[in-house]
Every structure is written in C-alpha cells, then in structure tokens.
C-alpha cells in the first residue's frame, strides 16, 4: 500500500471521528459514582472492579464506590443497576455471564444484554 493511500485512509478515519469526543459537553461527574459488581467481595471480579475504580477515581476526580450486589448469577447486581436513577452515576461491572449467559439461560429477564 502506498504512503499516500495510507495517509488518505488515516485522514478519512480522523474526519469520521465525532468532534464531541474531543470536547466534553458537561462536567460529568459532579458527584461520586457507584460501580456495582454483581459478585461476592474478595472474588476475582471484585478485585478487578476495585483496581479499576481506583484508576477511574483518579481520572474522573470523583470517588468511585464499589458496591457488591451478589446473587442469582449476577442478576441481583444487574437489577440494582436497572432500578437505579438513570443519571449516569451507577455503573455495572458486568461479565459475559451477566450479559450473555443469563440472556440465554433465563426466559424471563428484565434487560437486554446486547
């Protein structure tokens, strides 16, 4: 592939990026953020969530609070997030289990994991 063709492709890719990604529209977050981990404290996903929360706190300038909501293969934690106020301050640290397996295993579900 020629250099000009490569540069043209890179320029097209850069032009396709939305301008809003470079300049945030709001000063989010202005309050602590809750990260719901749908598994038990001390487990693998809890540890990963806590490591991620520390870095997120540094980047966001607000505390990221890890909340464990265990039970039913992650459904309890997912339900906690579904019922939270839709303001962007409650996040789910989900897994393939909460987003794919549970969608297949259970007939009645309250969310679409796609």
C-alpha positions as CSV (number, residue, x, y, z in Angstrom):
1,X,0.0,0.0,0.0
2,X,1.4,3.4,-0.9
3,X,2.2,6.1,1.6
4,X,-0.3,8.5,0.0
5,X,-3.1,5.9,0.2
6,X,-2.3,5.1,3.8
7,X,-2.3,8.9,4.7
8,X,-5.6,9.3,2.9
9,X,-7.2,6.4,4.9
10,X,-5.9,7.9,8.2
11,X,-7.3,11.3,7.2
12,X,-10.7,9.8,6.4
13,X,-10.7,7.9,9.7
14,X,-9.8,11.1,11.6
15,X,-12.6,13.1,9.8
16,X,-15.1,10.4,10.7
17,X,-14.5,10.8,14.5
18,X,-17.1,12.9,16.2
19,X,-16.0,16.4,17.4
20,X,-17.8,15.9,20.6
21,X,-15.4,13.2,21.6
22,X,-12.7,15.8,21.9
23,X,-14.7,18.4,23.9
24,X,-16.9,17.1,26.6
25,X,-20.4,18.8,26.8
26,X,-20.8,18.6,30.5
27,X,-18.6,18.4,33.6
28,X,-19.6,14.9,34.5
29,X,-19.2,13.6,37.2
30,X,-20.1,16.2,39.8
31,X,-20.8,13.6,42.5
32,X,-19.5,10.1,43.5
33,X,-20.0,7.3,41.0
34,X,-21.2,3.9,42.1
35,X,-19.8,0.8,40.4
36,X,-22.0,-2.2,41.1
37,X,-20.0,-5.5,41.0
38,X,-22.6,-8.3,40.8
39,X,-20.4,-10.9,42.5
40,X,-19.1,-11.5,46.0
41,X,-16.5,-9.3,47.7
42,X,-13.0,-10.7,47.5
43,X,-13.6,-12.6,44.3
44,X,-11.8,-12.1,41.0
45,X,-14.3,-9.6,39.6
46,X,-14.5,-7.7,42.8
47,X,-10.7,-7.2,42.8
48,X,-10.7,-6.2,39.2
49,X,-13.5,-3.7,39.8
50,X,-11.7,-2.2,42.8
51,X,-8.5,-1.8,40.8
52,X,-10.5,-0.2,38.0
53,X,-12.4,2.1,40.5
54,X,-9.1,3.5,41.9
55,X,-7.9,4.5,38.4
56,X,-11.4,5.8,37.5
57,X,-11.4,8.0,40.6
58,X,-8.0,9.5,39.6
59,X,-9.2,10.2,36.1
60,X,-12.7,11.5,36.9
61,X,-11.7,13.5,40.0
62,X,-14.6,11.9,42.0
63,X,-14.8,8.9,44.2
64,X,-15.9,5.6,42.6
65,X,-17.6,3.5,45.2
66,X,-17.6,-0.3,44.6
67,X,-20.9,-1.9,45.7
68,X,-21.2,-5.7,45.7
69,X,-24.7,-6.9,45.0
70,X,-24.5,-10.7,44.8
71,X,-26.9,-13.5,43.9
72,X,-28.6,-15.3,41.1
73,X,-25.6,-15.4,38.9
74,X,-25.2,-11.7,38.7
75,X,-28.9,-10.9,38.2
76,X,-29.3,-9.2,41.6
77,X,-26.5,-6.7,40.7
78,X,-27.8,-6.1,37.3
79,X,-31.3,-5.5,38.7
80,X,-29.7,-3.0,41.2
81,X,-28.4,-1.0,38.2
82,X,-31.6,-1.3,36.2
83,X,-33.6,0.2,39.2
84,X,-31.1,3.0,39.8
85,X,-31.8,6.6,38.8
86,X,-30.8,7.0,35.1
87,X,-28.4,9.8,35.8
88,X,-25.1,8.0,34.8
89,X,-23.8,7.7,38.3
90,X,-24.5,4.0,38.7
91,X,-22.4,1.7,36.5
92,X,-22.3,-2.1,36.2
93,X,-19.0,-4.0,36.1
94,X,-20.6,-6.8,34.1
95,X,-19.2,-10.0,32.7
96,X,-20.0,-12.4,29.9
97,X,-22.3,-14.1,32.5
98,X,-24.4,-11.1,33.1
99,X,-24.6,-10.0,29.5
100,X,-24.7,-13.2,27.5
101,X,-25.2,-16.4,29.5
102,X,-28.1,-15.1,31.6
103,X,-29.8,-13.9,28.4
104,X,-29.8,-17.5,27.2
105,X,-30.5,-19.4,30.4
106,X,-33.4,-17.4,31.8
107,X,-36.7,-17.0,29.9
108,X,-37.9,-14.0,31.9
109,X,-35.4,-11.2,32.1
110,X,-35.7,-7.5,32.8
111,X,-32.9,-6.3,30.5
112,X,-31.4,-6.9,27.1
113,X,-27.7,-7.6,27.5
114,X,-26.8,-6.7,23.9
